[in-house]
Every structure is written in C-alpha cells, then in structure tokens.
C-alpha cells in the first residue's frame, strides 16, 4: 500500500464524519479541514462509506441540524470521496466483541497501515488504554496506529 510521503494516514469513524457535516465549526470539521489542507491522508473503504451513507439517512441524524439537507449531504459525501483514498481490499483481521460495529474501521486502519483512527467512541478509544487481552492484541497488531479523539488529532497534526 503506497503512502503519500510526509503525510500521516487517518481513518475517521462514522460519528466524526457526521459531526463534521453537521457542525462546520467543531473539532470534527477541523479534522476534515486538516485533510483538505493536505496535512493528512484520509482513508475510507466501501464498508465505512456505506455505513456513512446509511447513517446520514436516519431521521434522528437529520434532526441534529436543520441544515442537513439532501443536497448538503450529497455534496459532503462527494467531497469526502474526492479527498479520501479508497482502500478497495480490506480483509477482516480483528474481532472486537465489545463493539462489532467498530470492526470495519479497525480493519481499515490496520489494512492501510494508518497512523490514526479518529473517534469519540469510548469502545474504540479504550483500545489504547485497556488492559484486556483484546486491547493488548490490538496494540500489538496495529502498532504504530493510535486511536485518538478529534481534539487530540488536531493538536498532533494541525500544528
């Protein structure tokens, strides 16, 4: 898998992307701006993009912000697919019983040798600090991948 020189690779989970489109001035949007400035490479897969499209159609998500119109969502997804690097072949490599819905993001990050998995999800963030056998195995498999929240990603990359 070829890397763009000098740019860290990142996977943003679905909630970070939803926050980016819903709240244009928040930390998640600032993470996306880092990608758009060319300071980091954003990685997506068919599975992660599919989940984003599904979740962006949920009524409760659309009610987060009245500006989440079909046109704005379509424009956001188009912008995302233009800016991101699509990783076509992502094998399932990591079982995460605590939250199987997080597995596509973990698998993508591992398959693409990502530097960061950006999330606010406590289950994903716990992969870095928990002492459970699953979390220890993750850290061994995924090194040097770090799971961080948006403000931490901004402080590391955005400076």
N, C-alpha and C positions, 0 to 999 in steps of 0.2 A: 504494500500500500504506500504510494508516494505521498510525501509530506511537502507542504509548501515551506520553504526554508524560513526559519526565524519566527514562524507563527505557531503559537500553541493551538492545539486542536481541542474543540469542546463539543459536548453533547448537551443540549438544553432539554430538560424534561417538558412534558406537555403543559404543566401548570405554569412554568416560567414563560413559555411561548404565549399562553393565554393572557397572562399578566402583561406581557409586552404589547399585545394588540389592544387590550382593554384599557391600560393605563399608560399612556405615552410618555409620562414624565417620571415613572417609577424606576426602581432598580432593575427590573426585568427588561424594560425598554432600553435602559442604559447598557445592559449586556448585549442586546442586539445591535446597538449603535457601535459598540466595540468591534463587532463582526463587520459591520458596514464600513467602518474606517480601515478595515484590513488588518487590525491588530490581532485577530484570532480567526481561525477557520472553524465554521460551524458544520457539524456533521449530522446528517439525517439518514433514515432508512425508509423503505416502503412501510414498514410496520409503525415507525414513530410518526411518519407523515399521515398515515391512515388514521391513527388514533387522534391526532390533532384535528383532522377534518371532521371526524365523528363527534368529538367533544365540542367543537365550535358550533355544532348544530343543536346542542342541548339547549332547551328553553331556559334552564336555570343559569347557564353560562351567558346566553344572550341578554338576560336581565341584569347582569353585572353592570353594564354600561349601555345607555341608550344609543351611543354612537357605534355599537357593534352591529352594523347593518350588513346585509349580504354583500354589498359592494365593497365595504371596508374589509370584511373577512376575506373575500376573494382576492383583493389587492394584496393583503398581508400574506396569504399563502403563496401567491405568485412571487412576491418579493422574497419570501423565505426560500422557495425552491430555486430562485435565481442566485441568491447569495450563498446558499449552503452547498456542501459537497454531498452528493447522494452516494452512499455506500450500498452497492447493489447486493452483495452477498454477505449476509450476516447470519452466521450459524448460531444456534442456541448453545451457549457454553456455560452458563451459570444459572443454577437453580436457586431461587430466592424464596423459600417457603413463607417468609414473613410477609411478602407482598409480591406475588407472581406477576401482577400488572406492571411492575417495575423492570421485569426481566428484559424486555426489548431494548430499554435504554442502557442497561448494564451490558447486554450482549453487543450492542452497537459500539459502546465506548471501548470494550475490550477488543473487538474485531478491528476497529480503526486505530488502535493504539492512541486513543485520546489522552490528553493531559488532564482534562477536567470534565466532570459530569456536574452540571449546574442544576440545582434543585432546592426547593424549600421543604421537600418531603422528608419527614423525620425518619422514615424507614430507610431511605437512601442515604441520608446524612449519617445515620448510625453505622453504616458500613465502615466508616473511618475510625470510629471510636469504640464500638462494642467489642467485647472480648469473647463473643460467642464463636464457636467453630466455623460457622458460615461466614461471619465477618472476617475472621482471620484468613480463611481460604480466599475470600475476595481480595484482600490486600496483597496476598502472595501472588494470585493470578494476574491482578490488574496493575501491579506496580509499573510505572510511577503515577497512575491515574489517581486523582484526588476528587472526592465528592465535596462540593462547596456550595454555599448559598450565593444568590446574586450579589449582595454587598461584598462578600469576600472575593468573588471573581473580579468585580470592578476594582477592588483595592490591589489585587495582584496584577491584572492585565491592563487596566485602564489608566495606569500612571505613566 
